[in-house]
Structures are given as structure tokens and as C-alpha cells.
Amino acid sequence: MNYLNRITINPDICFGKPCIRGMRWPVGVILDLIGSGMSFTEIIEDHPELEKEDILAALQYAKLTSSGKSIYELAS
């Protein structure tokens, strides 16, 4: 499933970093939480404004960017 529609890039939010659904949750922060060993359940319990699909979107975005592609390439 494509969750990338949950990733927004707005120069007025978090200095234009890719964020979750226009909130001040940069993708990098979500990845840091996962990297620290937190489970999806723990992240959502600690931050109820996030949804499982948001975490999956962050992972999908990370996969996309690590492959050398951009979110804009998928839109065209």
C-alpha cells in the first residue's frame, strides 16, 4: 500500500522537512523512535496523534529516499 500521501513538505513547517500529515512530526523523528527500539504500539501509546499508517509512511519514505528517488518522482 502507498502511504506516501501522508508525507507533507511545507516550507513553513519544520523548515520544509518531510513531515507526517502536516503536523510537526518530521519523518526523521519517527525513524529515530523506531531506531531507538520502540515498537509501533509504544510510539502510538506515547504519541496518540500518530497512527500506525503514519509510521509505515515514514518507513516507506525512508525506503524511497534511500533508493535515490524523491516523493515528487512518484507524483509525476
N, C-alpha and C positions, 0 to 999 in steps of 0.2 A: 504494500500500500504506500502511496505517496503522501507523506506528511509535510512536505516542504511548504505547503500553503500556510503552515503555522509559523514559519520563519519570516520575520519582517525586518526590513532595513530602512531606518528612518534617521536622517542626519540629526534630528532633534532629540533622539532617544539614545542614550548611552554612546554618544559620539559616532553614531552610524554603525555600531557593531551589530551583527545579526542577533536578533532577539526573538523571544517567544511571544507570539500573538500581540506585538506592540507594547508588551509590558517591559518593565526594566529588568528583564531576566535574559542577559546575554547567553548565547549558546555556550560560550566558553565556561561560564559559571556552572551550567548544568553538567558539562563534561568534567569539570573539577569535582563536583559532588560524586559523580559515578566513579571517577578515578580515585577518590578517597575511600572507596569501598562501600558507599551507601547503596542500598538496593532501591529499586523504583519505589517500593512501598514506603521505605524510610523517607525518601525525598518528598513524596506526596504527603505523608503524615506531617512532616516538618513544615511544608510549604503547600497548604491546601489549595492555593490559587493555581497550582500546576496540575496538569493531568498526565496520565500515562502517555498519551499521544504526543504531548509536548516533549517528553524525554525521548521518545522514539524519533521525533522530528529533529532534535539536536543531534542524535546519533546519525541520522540519515544525512543531515547537513555536513557533519564532520566527514563522513564517508565520501560525499560528493566533493568536498573541497580537497581532501587528501588525494583524490584521483586527478586533481588538476583542473577540474571543471568548476563552473560557477552556477549559482542558482539561476542566473539570467539565461544561461545556455538552455536550460530546460524550458524556460518560458517561450523561447523563440521556435 
